[in-house]
Amino acid sequence: MKRVRINEGKVGLVFKNGDYRRVITAGTTWISLSETVMVYSLTDQFYTSKDLNLLLKDTTLASMLMVVDVKDNEIVIQYADGRFKSVLTVGKYAFWKGLVEHTFTRVDLSDFNITQDISRAILTTTEVLKYLRVFVVESYEKGLLMVDGKFDKVLDKGIYYFWKNTTAVTVLKADMRQLQMEISGQEILTSDKAGLRINFNCQYKVADIEKYLIDNKDADKQLYVLMQMALREYIGNYSLDELLEQKSAIAEHVKGFLKSKADTLGIEIRDCGVKDIILSGELRNIMNQVLIAQKQAQANVITRREETASTRSLLNTAKLMEDNEMLFKLKEMEYVEKIADKINNISLSGGNQVVDQLKEIFSR
């Protein structure tokens, strides 16, 4: 015989010739020389190289163990004293009762929805995350949950977790902010066959995400084509001069046309506008010549008007000077003063005649 001591918090399994015999708990026990003891800690998971079903036939040992049987298409999340411990996959597991409180959450992976009470902190751990599909819908987006290719529900902003399985789960997302679409350099002929290029923009917003993503394919491309059609329809009915005069009416027509069509696309039209109307080089030169001619004619009219006013002013001045000799003398002195301001030296020739002439100017 030999004595074996089992400390507190441990347990021993007695084997004889490789076969299980009994379980011994804390304390001192006598065993035969042909028997061996395997000591286990009650805080650890119970591992054994023997068949677990054979060991569990011992009711004493079975009462000391908590057995978790994980079936196919399942996982079990293990907690020790309320804290996440590990993820158990397919198989049979045993845990000692007593020192550590073991709890378990069983997950049926055949259902992609997370119906179990599992915190996000647990879901985002490395061990659990590999069994999950994660979809993020940003604050400016909405999403459509598609299950096996069929629409399930609308998803608002947030992070969504689904179990991985054979079910196909996808999320279609749409930007719900106000968006802008622009047509650049669209070449169109007017009714008088004048070629021009137009830059046009449109502000819109997704109003019905189901129509936008499910009922229509490439709704943005369809809206672009509708803008082109509306521009061609309107511009083709007017001459170049008429279009240039009513530029704002183009935007109003296109906006009205798009509003009547965009509802089927799940889109709300907010605003439209013409950014630029660009003429060809030859046509632009002609328009510049016309503009120059118009401005030249206006300048000629203004010049003639000013000349007439100046002549009338001179005539009035002459009449006043004719009737008033003193005014005539003042005018002569004014011109002499202007001449004197512009010269530095005066050379006189002619003798006393110059002096006599100046006397005549400055005397009454």
C-alpha positions in Angstrom: 0.0 0.0 0.0 1.0 3.6 -0.5 -0.3 6.8 0.8 -1.5 9.6 -1.6 -2.4 13.2 -0.5 -4.8 15.3 -2.5 -4.6 19.0 -1.6 -7.6 21.4 -1.4 -8.9 22.5 -4.8 -7.8 19.4 -6.4 -9.2 15.9 -7.2 -7.6 12.6 -8.1 -8.6 9.8 -10.5 -7.3 6.3 -9.6 -6.3 4.0 -12.4 -5.1 0.4 -12.3 -3.4 -1.1 -15.3 -4.7 1.8 -17.3 -8.3 1.3 -16.3 -10.3 3.9 -14.3 -11.3 2.7 -10.8 -12.5 5.6 -8.7 -12.2 9.3 -7.8 -10.6 10.6 -4.6 -11.1 14.1 -3.1 -8.9 16.3 -0.9 -7.2 14.5 2.0 -5.0 11.4 2.5 -5.9 8.2 0.8 -4.2 4.7 0.7 -4.0 3.0 -2.6 -2.4 -0.3 -3.7 1.0 -0.4 -5.3 -0.4 -1.3 -8.6 -2.6 1.8 -8.8 -1.7 5.2 -10.0 -3.4 8.6 -9.4 -3.9 11.5 -11.9 -4.4 14.8 -10.1 -6.6 17.6 -11.5 -7.2 21.1 -10.5 -10.8 22.0 -9.9 -10.2 25.4 -11.6 -9.2 23.9 -14.9 -11.2 22.2 -17.6 -11.3 18.4 -17.3 -9.1 16.8 -20.0 -8.6 13.1 -20.3 -7.1 10.7 -22.8 -9.7 8.2 -21.8 -13.2 8.0 -23.3 -15.3 10.5 -21.4 -18.4 8.4 -21.6 -16.7 5.5 -19.8 -15.6 7.8 -17.0 -19.1 9.3 -16.6 -20.5 5.8 -15.8 -19.1 6.5 -12.3 -22.0 8.4 -10.7 -19.6 10.0 -8.2 -17.4 11.4 -10.9 -20.4 12.4 -13.0 -21.8 14.4 -10.1 -18.6 16.4 -9.8 -18.5 17.3 -13.5 -20.5 19.7 -15.7 -20.7 18.2 -19.2 -21.4 20.4 -22.3 -22.2 18.5 -25.6 -21.8 20.8 -28.6 -23.7 19.5 -31.6 -23.1 20.0 -35.3 -23.9 23.5 -36.6 -23.5 24.8 -33.0 -21.0 26.8 -30.9 -21.1 27.4 -27.2 -19.7 30.5 -25.6 -18.2 29.7 -22.2 -18.0 32.1 -19.2 -16.0 31.5 -16.0 -17.3 33.5 -13.0 -19.3 35.7 -15.4 -16.3 36.5 -17.6 -15.8 35.4 -21.2 -13.5 32.4 -21.4 -13.6 30.7 -24.8 -15.8 29.4 -27.7 -16.5 25.6 -27.7 -17.0 24.0 -31.1 -18.4 20.6 -32.0 -17.5 18.0 -29.3 -18.1 17.0 -25.7 -16.5 19.0 -22.8 -16.4 18.5 -19.1 -15.7 21.1 -16.4 -15.3 20.6 -12.6 -18.0 22.0 -10.4 -17.4 23.8 -7.2 -14.6 26.4 -7.3 -15.4 28.2 -10.6 -19.0 29.0 -11.7 -19.2 28.0 -15.3 -22.0 29.3 -17.5 -22.7 28.7 -21.2 -24.6 30.3 -24.1 -25.5 27.9 -26.8 -25.7 29.3 -30.4 -27.6 27.6 -33.2 -25.6 28.7 -36.3 -28.5 27.5 -38.6 -30.2 30.8 -37.7 -28.2 33.8 -39.0 -29.9 36.2 -36.5 -28.3 36.7 -33.1 -31.2 35.9 -30.8 -29.0 35.2 -27.8 -28.2 37.7 -25.1 -24.6 38.4 -26.0 -23.0 41.8 -25.4 -21.2 43.6 -28.2 -17.9 43.4 -26.2 -18.1 39.6 -26.5 -19.1 39.7 -30.2 -16.1 41.8 -31.0 -13.6 39.4 -29.4 -11.3 37.5 -31.8 -12.6 34.1 -30.8 -16.3 35.0 -31.5 -15.8 37.5 -34.4 -14.6 34.7 -36.8 -18.1 33.2 -36.6 -19.8 36.5 -37.5 -20.7 38.6 -40.5 -20.4 42.3 -39.8 -22.1 45.1 -41.8 -21.7 48.8 -41.1 -24.3 51.4 -42.1 -22.9 54.9 -41.8 -24.8 57.8 -40.2 -25.5 59.2 -43.7 -26.7 55.9 -45.2 -29.6 53.4 -45.1 -29.3 49.7 -45.9 -31.4 46.9 -47.3 -30.9 43.5 -45.7 -31.0 40.8 -48.4 -31.4 37.2 -47.3 -30.8 34.5 -49.9 -31.4 37.2 -52.5 -34.7 38.4 -51.1 -35.4 41.7 -49.4 -35.9 41.3 -45.6 -35.9 44.8 -44.0 -34.5 48.3 -44.0 -31.5 49.0 -41.8 -30.9 52.4 -40.3 -27.4 53.6 -39.3 -25.4 51.3 -37.0 -23.3 48.1 -36.9 -25.1 44.8 -37.6 -23.9 41.3 -36.6 -25.1 38.0 -38.1 -23.9 34.5 -37.6 -22.1 32.8 -40.4 -23.8 29.9 -42.0 -25.0 28.7 -45.4 -27.6 31.4 -45.7 -26.5 34.2 -48.1 -26.8 37.5 -46.2 -25.9 40.8 -47.9 -26.6 44.5 -47.2 -27.2 47.0 -50.0 -26.5 50.6 -49.0 -27.5 54.0 -50.4 -26.1 57.5 -49.6 -29.1 59.5 -48.1 -27.3 62.9 -48.3 -28.1 65.5 -51.0 -26.1 64.5 -54.1 -25.1 66.3 -57.3 -25.0 65.1 -60.8 -23.4 67.2 -63.6 -23.6 66.9 -67.4 -20.4 68.4 -68.8 -19.9 69.5 -72.4 -23.2 68.1 -73.8 -23.3 68.9 -77.5 -26.8 69.9 -78.7 -28.2 71.6 -81.9 -30.7 74.5 -81.6 -33.7 74.9 -83.9 -31.6 77.1 -86.2 -28.9 74.5 -86.4 -26.5 76.3 -84.2 -24.2 73.9 -82.3 -23.5 74.5 -78.6 -22.2 72.7 -75.6 -24.0 73.0 -72.3 -22.9 72.3 -68.7 -25.9 71.4 -66.5 -26.1 70.3 -62.9 -28.9 68.8 -60.8 -29.2 68.3 -57.0 -31.1 65.3 -55.8 -31.7 63.0 -52.9 -32.7 59.3 -52.4 -36.3 59.3 -51.1 -37.3 55.7 -51.4 -34.4 53.3 -50.9 -36.4 50.2 -52.0 -37.2 51.7 -55.4 -33.7 53.1 -55.7 -31.9 49.8 -55.1 -34.4 47.1 -55.8 -36.9 48.3 -58.4 -34.2 50.0 -60.5 -30.7 49.1 -61.7 -28.2 51.9 -61.8 -30.8 54.6 -60.9 -28.1 57.3 -61.1 -27.4 56.4 -64.7 -31.1 56.5 -65.6 -31.3 60.0 -64.0 -28.4 61.1 -66.2 -30.1 59.9 -69.3 -33.3 61.6 -68.4 -31.4 64.9 -67.9 -29.9 64.5 -71.4 -33.3 63.8 -73.0 -34.9 66.9 -71.3 -32.1 69.2 -72.4 -32.3 67.9 -76.0 -36.0 68.2 -76.1 -36.1 71.8 -74.9 -33.0 73.3 -76.6 -34.0 71.7 -80.0 -37.2 73.8 -80.0 -35.6 77.2 -79.7 -33.1 79.3 -81.7 -29.8 80.4 -80.2 -30.9 83.9 -79.6 -34.1 82.7 -77.8 -32.1 80.4 -75.6 -29.6 83.1 -74.6 -32.5 85.4 -73.7 -34.3 82.8 -71.5 -31.4 80.8 -70.0 -33.2 80.4 -66.7 -36.2 78.7 -68.4 -34.0 75.8 -69.4 -33.5 74.8 -65.8 -37.2 75.1 -64.9 -38.2 72.9 -67.8 -35.6 70.2 -67.0 -36.5 70.3 -63.3 -40.2 69.8 -64.1 -39.4 67.0 -66.5 -37.2 65.2 -64.0 -39.7 65.5 -61.1 -42.3 63.7 -63.2 -40.0 60.8 -63.9 -37.7 60.6 -60.8 -40.4 59.2 -58.5 -40.2 55.8 -60.2 -36.5 55.9 -59.4 -37.0 56.6 -55.7 -35.3 60.0 -56.2 -36.4 63.5 -55.1 -35.2 66.3 -57.3 -34.1 69.3 -55.2 -32.8 71.9 -57.8 -31.4 72.2 -61.3 -29.4 74.9 -63.1 -27.4 75.8 -66.2 -23.8 76.3 -65.4 -22.4 77.3 -68.8 -23.5 77.6 -72.4 -20.4 77.2 -74.6 -20.5 78.2 -78.3 -18.2 76.9 -81.0 -15.1 79.0 -82.0 -16.6 80.2 -85.3 -20.0 81.0 -83.8 -18.4 82.7 -80.9 -16.4 85.0 -83.3 -19.6 85.9 -85.1 -21.3 86.7 -81.9 -18.4 88.9 -80.8 -18.5 90.8 -84.1 -22.2 91.4 -83.6 -21.6 92.5 -80.1 -18.8 94.9 -81.2 -21.0 96.3 -83.9 -23.8 96.9 -81.4 -21.5 98.6 -78.9 -19.9 100.7 -81.7 -23.4 101.9 -82.8 -24.2 102.8 -79.2 -20.9 104.7 -78.9 -21.6 106.6 -82.1 -25.0 107.7 -80.7 -23.4 108.8 -77.5 -20.7 110.7 -79.3 -23.2 112.5 -81.5 -25.2 113.4 -78.5 -22.2 114.8 -76.7 -21.1 116.8 -79.8 -24.5 118.3 -80.0 -24.5 119.3 -76.4 -21.0 120.8 -76.7 -22.0 122.8 -79.8 -25.1 124.1 -78.0 -23.0 125.2 -75.0 -20.5 127.0 -77.3 -23.4 128.8 -79.1 -24.8 130.0 -75.7 -21.4 131.2 -74.6 -20.8 133.1 -77.9 -24.2 134.9 -77.5 -23.3 135.9 -74.0 -19.9 137.3 -75.1 -21.5 139.1 -77.9 -23.9 140.9 -75.6 -21.4 141.6 -72.9 -18.0 143.2 -73.7 -16.6 142.7 -70.2 -17.3 138.9 -70.5 -15.4 138.9 -73.8 -12.4 140.6 -72.1 -12.5 138.1 -69.2 -12.4 135.2 -71.7 -9.4 136.7 -73.4 -7.6 137.0 -70.1 -8.4 133.4 -69.2 -6.8 132.1 -72.4 -3.7 134.3 -71.8 -3.4 132.9 -68.3 -3.6 129.3 -69.7 -0.9 130.1 -72.2 1.3 131.7 -69.6 1.1 128.5 -67.4 2.6 126.4 -70.2 5.7 128.5 -71.1 8.9 129.5 -69.3 10.4 132.1 -71.5 8.8 134.7 -73.8 10.8 136.2 -76.7 9.2 139.3 -78.2 9.7 140.8 -81.7 7.8 143.5 -83.3 8.8 146.4 -81.0 6.2 148.6 -79.4 3.4 146.8 -81.3 3.3 143.8 -78.9 3.1 146.1 -75.9 0.3 148.1 -77.5 -1.6 144.8 -78.2 -1.3 143.7 -74.6 -2.5 147.1 -73.4 -5.6 146.7 -75.6 -6.2 143.3 -74.0 -5.9 144.3 -70.4 -7.5 147.8 -70.7 -11.1 148.6 -70.9 
